[in-house]
Amino acid sequence: MTTEESDETDELDLSWLIEQEKLQLLGRNIDREPNKTIRCQFIYINLDNNIDDVFIEEHDLSSSIDKKEAVLSQEKLLHILQTKKRRTENTNYIIWDLFLYNIHLEHEHIQSFIQYDEKETTENNQQFLKPVSYVNSIRIPPSIFIFHNINTLYFLFKERRNRYLPIPIPDKNIIKRTKKREIAEHGREKV
């Protein structure tokens, strides 16, 4: 094996192999574990209450002190909020609400969760979708690895009119024309 082949082997992403092994063990007892990343969905709602734009990003999470939960720190959350705000000439989008969708089922409840029942599904979704504060760190309970890519933070931004619209600066030509009109009407320039 050449050094080039050795370098390629070192750089191979084997995470898919680990995930496949976990999937094969799914029938056995699997522990919930903290997410390493969280999917963030940004939804922008305009003045007419229509969805204007939606986009998704992944953000890294840190571990809690006891390593049992994942955490999106207050600093990182505030940074996300600052970078995702939008402004137009007369309006801006401000954070309106924030929700965490996190499926934190125990292993033994997966089968009943998978079976479709409209009433149960609605109750489960209400159990998994919770409003969270956007001024503090967000603690995300551990979940079984197959749900990690479903767990999502939903950021809702609402468009608002600016309170203080900039005062329009009159065009210089309008000022000159008005002055000329006043002179023509009155025969002389006003002092």
C-alpha positions in Angstrom: 0.0 0.0 0.0 1.4 3.4 -1.0 1.3 6.4 1.3 -1.3 8.0 -1.0 -3.6 4.9 -0.6 -2.9 5.0 3.2 -3.9 8.7 3.3 -7.1 8.0 1.4 -8.0 5.2 3.8 -7.4 7.5 6.8 -9.8 10.1 5.2 -12.6 7.6 4.5 -15.9 8.4 6.1 -17.0 5.3 8.0 -19.9 6.9 9.8 -22.3 5.1 7.4 -20.9 1.7 8.5 -21.5 2.6 12.1 -25.0 3.6 11.3 -25.6 0.4 9.4 -24.4 -1.6 12.4 -26.8 0.4 14.7 -29.7 -0.3 12.3 -29.0 -4.0 12.5 -29.2 -3.9 16.2 -32.4 -1.9 16.2 -34.4 -4.9 17.3 -32.4 -5.0 20.5 -32.5 -2.5 23.3 -31.0 0.7 22.1 -30.2 3.6 24.3 -31.2 7.2 23.6 -28.1 9.4 22.9 -27.6 13.2 22.5 -27.7 14.7 19.1 -24.4 16.0 17.7 -26.2 18.4 15.3 -29.6 19.8 15.0 -31.6 20.7 11.9 -32.8 24.3 11.9 -35.6 25.4 9.7 -36.1 29.1 9.2 -39.6 30.2 8.2 -40.3 33.8 7.1 -43.9 35.0 7.3 -44.8 38.3 5.5 -47.3 41.0 6.4 -50.1 39.1 4.7 -49.4 36.0 7.0 -48.1 34.0 4.0 -44.9 32.1 4.1 -42.4 34.1 2.2 -39.3 31.9 2.4 -38.1 28.7 4.1 -34.6 27.3 4.3 -32.8 24.6 6.3 -29.3 24.5 7.9 -27.5 22.1 10.2 -25.9 23.4 13.4 -23.5 21.7 15.7 -24.5 21.1 19.3 -22.4 20.8 22.4 -22.9 18.4 25.3 -24.3 19.3 28.6 -22.0 19.0 31.6 -23.3 15.6 32.5 -23.1 14.5 28.8 -26.7 13.4 28.9 -28.2 16.2 26.7 -27.2 18.2 23.7 -27.2 22.0 24.1 -27.4 24.9 21.7 -25.7 27.6 23.7 -27.2 31.0 24.3 -24.3 32.7 22.5 -24.7 30.4 19.4 -28.5 30.9 19.4 -28.2 34.7 19.6 -25.6 34.5 16.7 -28.1 32.5 14.6 -30.9 34.9 15.3 -28.7 37.9 14.4 -27.5 36.4 11.2 -31.0 35.2 10.1 -32.8 38.5 10.6 -33.8 40.2 7.4 -34.5 43.8 6.5 -36.2 45.5 3.6 -36.6 49.2 3.0 -39.8 49.5 5.0 -40.0 46.3 7.0 -37.9 43.9 8.9 -38.3 40.3 10.0 -38.0 39.7 13.7 -38.1 36.4 15.6 -41.7 35.6 16.4 -41.4 32.1 17.9 -39.2 29.1 18.2 -40.2 25.4 18.5 -38.3 22.2 19.1 -39.5 19.0 17.5 -37.7 16.2 19.3 -38.7 12.6 19.2 -37.5 11.3 22.6 -39.2 7.9 22.6 -37.8 5.0 24.5 -36.9 1.9 22.5 -39.9 -0.1 23.5 -42.3 2.5 22.2 -41.0 2.7 18.6 -43.3 0.0 17.3 -46.5 1.7 18.5 -45.2 5.1 17.3 -44.7 3.7 13.8 -48.2 2.2 13.5 -50.4 4.9 12.0 -53.3 6.1 14.1 -54.5 9.6 13.3 -55.5 10.5 16.9 -52.4 9.0 18.4 -50.2 10.7 15.8 -51.7 14.1 16.6 -51.1 13.5 20.4 -47.5 12.3 19.7 -46.8 15.4 17.6 -48.1 17.6 20.4 -45.8 15.7 22.8 -42.8 16.2 20.6 -43.3 19.8 19.4 -42.7 22.3 22.2 -42.1 26.0 22.2 -38.7 27.0 23.6 -37.2 30.3 24.7 -35.0 32.1 22.3 -33.2 34.1 25.0 -31.6 31.1 26.8 -29.6 28.0 25.9 -31.7 25.2 24.5 -31.4 21.8 26.1 -32.3 19.0 23.7 -33.2 15.7 25.3 -31.5 12.6 24.0 -33.2 10.4 21.4 -32.6 7.2 19.5 -30.2 7.7 16.7 -32.8 7.0 13.9 -34.7 10.2 15.0 -31.6 12.5 15.1 -32.1 13.7 11.5 -35.8 14.4 12.2 -35.3 16.4 15.4 -35.6 20.1 14.3 -35.6 23.6 15.6 -38.2 25.8 13.9 -37.4 29.5 13.8 -40.5 31.6 12.8 -39.7 35.2 11.7 -42.6 37.6 11.2 -42.4 40.7 9.0 -43.1 44.0 10.7 -43.3 47.5 9.4 -40.5 49.8 10.6 -41.8 52.2 13.2 -39.7 55.0 12.1 -39.5 55.2 8.3 -36.7 57.3 7.0 -37.8 60.8 6.1 -37.6 61.1 2.3 -35.1 63.7 1.1 -36.7 65.9 -1.5 -35.2 66.0 -4.9 -33.2 69.3 -5.5 -35.0 69.8 -8.8 -38.4 69.9 -7.0 -37.1 72.6 -4.7 -35.8 74.7 -7.6 -39.1 74.3 -9.5 -41.2 75.2 -6.5 -39.0 78.3 -5.9 -39.3 79.3 -9.6 -43.1 78.9 -9.4 -43.3 81.1 -6.3 -41.2 83.8 -8.0 -43.4 83.6 -11.1 -46.6 83.8 -9.1 -45.6 86.7 -6.9 -43.2 88.5 -9.2 -40.3 88.4 -6.8 -38.4 86.1 -4.6 -39.6 85.6 -1.0 -37.2 86.5 1.7 
